[in-house]
Amino acid sequence: MKKEIRGQEKLMRYEDALSRVLGSVTRKLAVESVAVEQSLGRVLREDVRAGFNIPPFDKSAMDGYAVRARDTRGAAEDAPVTLRVIEDLPAGKSPRRKITAGHAARIMTGAPRPAGADAVVMVEQTERDDAAGAVRIFREVKPGENAGQAGEDVKKGALVLRSGSRIGPADMGMMAALGRARVKVSARPRVAVISTGDEVQVPGKKLGKGQIYDANGYSLTGLAALLHCDAKFLGIARDRAGELKKKIRAARGADVVALTGGVSMGDYDFVTGLLRSLTARQIFYKANIKPGKPTFAGIKGKQLFFGLPGNPVSCMVCFELFVRPALEKMAGRSAIGMPRGRAVLDVDLKLKPGRRKFIRAAVVGSGPELRVRPYFNQKSGVLSSMVESDVLLDIPGDSSSLAAGTQVELWWLWEDRAWRS
């Protein structure tokens, strides 16, 4: 066997590695019905069409008076037009009378507009005369002014929400507006998270010499929860094959098992070898990216395994780059992966050519252009960079420097910072 020279092994392009991962996801999760109020963040598994117009009737968009626009011609502060008020229409009450010449109806926002009325005069531009049963109009209105039309929001039969989209707050409101009480969604993906290493300790316990508290187990569990997975942290497996095997057995039933640490080339980095020995077929190992080169993906039966780097930044970034797309494909989501966009660098950026880089950065300033500023410390062990950053900047491997003002591609980090993806 030809021995690889350290640092010169062939690394897989990100797109090729991701393609292999997605190609290994050959099934969709089960469909289940949930109450609309419990559907936030779930992946829709049916098209939602409108069974009726929204709004279902012509309505008032303001508190005021429903009128025929032609009856307000010439109305002004010093020359008001007086109309007889024939009906009072609070929201929820159907009109009984038609508006004819010289008449008006007092109307509230959202109330059905009576026949004959083609506009609404705002209450601020009127004066009631209760003794005369009339209203004085101080401003001329045009046909359609302050008047909502039936179906102007959604027309009957329209496709409102597509299968494969992630349900957001507005989507929940729209389904409720359509009278839907329940909706079909993907079952929650089951994710098991395992930390590895003698050097990590459970938060709350005393640190031994050379130990640090485990952050990755909690970050990964949180990332999975953001994707509305059923995420379980199975704890820490020490650097002994028996312990790791026990944790992997405990992960049976999970759709995805995410392990962190033990995937590099050190004497105690045995995660990838153990997974292979357990007959997990390798999908890929090592990608041409920074951070996150020593990432492993494998499959055994229907279960996907990801061996993620132990450095906290690499661990989180590689979850977003590889694990997230796999989970979203399982769930039947149509838009897979982190939301992307473009922005302008706020400062000069110096780089060492080599692997494709994902630079942590914050969105800064305001104005017509989206501007981003890279975090000052890009080391893969600096977890504070993930706390402070909003995006990853996707920088080609051959770049050595980028000047302030250069346009760059960005990937949004968190769903709660860029809901629509």
Number of C-alpha atoms within 10 A of each C-alpha: 3 4 6 9 7 7 7 7 10 10 17 16 15 17 12 12 23 21 14 15 21 20 12 17 18 9 11 16 18 14 17 13 13 16 13 18 14 11 22 17 19 23 26 26 23 16 14 20 17 20 14 16 18 19 19 16 17 21 25 31 21 20 21 22 30 33 30 25 19 15 19 23 15 14 17 15 12 8 12 20 20 21 22 16 22 16 20 15 24 16 14 11 14 12 18 12 12 16 22 14 14 15 22 29 26 21 30 25 20 21 22 27 31 24 16 17 24 25 25 32 29 22 17 11 16 19 14 15 14 9 6 10 12 19 23 20 28 22 20 17 23 15 14 15 16 22 22 24 20 17 15 13 11 20 18 15 12 13 13 16 18 15 17 22 23 26 21 16 12 10 17 21 14 18 20 14 13 20 12 15 13 15 20 20 26 22 21 22 23 19 23 29 27 25 28 28 20 15 15 21 21 14 11 7 8 11 14 12 7 8 13 15 15 20 17 27 24 16 17 28 21 16 19 25 16 14 20 18 21 16 23 21 17 17 17 22 21 16 18 14 12 11 14 23 16 11 20 21 10 12 22 12 13 21 19 23 26 25 31 27 26 23 25 20 11 8 7 14 16 19 25 27 12 14 23 14 10 12 12 19 16 16 20 18 18 20 23 20 23 21 25 26 22 24 27 26 27 23 21 14 8 14 17 24 26 29 27 33 27 26 19 25 24 27 26 25 23 24 24 20 18 22 26 18 21 23 27 23 21 21 26 23 21 16 14 17 20 20 17 16 13 16 18 19 23 20 15 13 16 11 13 11 13 14 19 20 22 22 23 27 25 20 18 13 11 8 7 5 10 16 23 28 24 22 16 10 13 19 15 20 15 14 18 13 21 21 10 13 20 23 28 23 25 17 20 15 17 13 16 13 12 16 13 15 14 14 16 16 15 24 21 21 21 17 15 9 10 14 14 11 14
